[in-house]
Amino acid sequence: MTTLPGLMRRFQNQDLGPRPQIVVLGAAKLGNYVVLQPLLRGLRHKYPSAQLTYVGSQRTRELERLNPWIDASLPLAEQGPAALAALAQWRRSVPDRANGDGVALVINADGHAPHTAAWTRALAPRFVVGAAPIPPGDHPLQALALDPHWASPTLMERYGGWIGSNSIRELHCRVAWVDTDFERVELPAETPPPGLPPVLIAVNGERAAKLWPLENWLALLEKLQLELGLAARGIGLIGGPPPAEPRQPGDRLERALLARAAGLRDLRGRLSLPALVGALAHSRLCIAVDSGPLHLAAAAGCPTVALFGTDAGGLGSSPRDLWAPRADHVWISRSQHRCNGCQQLRFENPACPLEQHACMEGLPPEAVWPLVQRAWQQNGPA
């Protein structure tokens, strides 16, 4: 099949036909998958007869298989450019399943990854949202889909009238012309095993710049036990399966925490993702850095304290206003230190660019504790 990207057009809410084939390109990160749930749900409601395929990852495959909004998933994200042949082969099978119409729409929801533009070319859709080898469109939402500065404080001003917030969940929907409850994130849950601790914590993350210091975690865990009457076994560490040898700063942080926090239960990798969602739905409290488990906890409805190294204005180690869950059961910390080092590097730096990790060190346990108390009381006994 010859791919002619010149036949692609930028999507501007055109009619896709009665049974359109729609493909959403995702990323190999848990948090990225979670924030796309309003988009996937909105697409299903807008196009109930569509064949909706999600190009996802092995990491989120357990959730993708149970997702009621998609018809099929292709776990190719980890392969990056090497997935091109598999996508082209999949594309050749589409006409037989879609009345000869081919792919109607590709939504590139991982446009920051350079290989996804080539993925779009291989899928040869009639319409495309986001990065693709065709000229940018003239509509403000087409410009927004290609804008590399979603974390910019001027985003709302630049796209006034087209977006109601700078939440990543809304932005993904707006550029695809999907209207839904942008902050309602739903995930499939399975019944967790009995006897799990009431408090779950997540200390690891993709970027070392987002990690909270070990001593702060130890002080907070001690306060949980003394002030809330928790036994050490009442706190569980969640996250991905631990590597045999810790190589990343977050892996070493987890190992050190388990070594020094006597009784802390290690639940990393011991629950499937749907079971982890179920565990969080039944937990009384989750405390997490900006990471995939944070988004799972917020989606599960668990009272959650989110540890962001950002000041009151949202400036710091993470693009807080873009990514942070917006819900009444989520409390977001504020660092006492202001730094724009990560923002200047567009948050592409794995570690803190400074000698002292001031933004996360500027978030002492005593500043986090009032948030913990509020979250604990929300789900407490009457």
Buried (B, 14 or more C-beta within 10 A) or exposed (E): EEBEBEEBBBBEEEEBBEBBBBBBBBBBBBBBBBBBBBBBBBBBEBBEEBBBBBBBBEBBBBBBBBBEBBBBBBBBBEBBEEBBEBBBEBBEEBBEBBEEBBBBBBBBBBBBBEBBBBBBBBBBBBBBBBBBEBEEBEBBBBBBBBBEEBBBEEBBEBBEEBBEBBBBBBBBBBBBBBEBEBBEBBBBBBEBEEEBBBBBBBBBBBBBBBBBBBEBBBBBBEBBBEEBEBEBEBBBBBBBEBEEEBEBBBBBBBBBBBEEBEEBBBBBEBBBBBBBBBBBBBBBBBBBBBBBBBBBBBBBBBBBBBBBBBBEEBBBBBBBBBBBBBBEBBBBBBBEBBBEBBBEEEBEBEEBEEEEBBBBBBBBBEBBBEBBBEBBEEBEEE
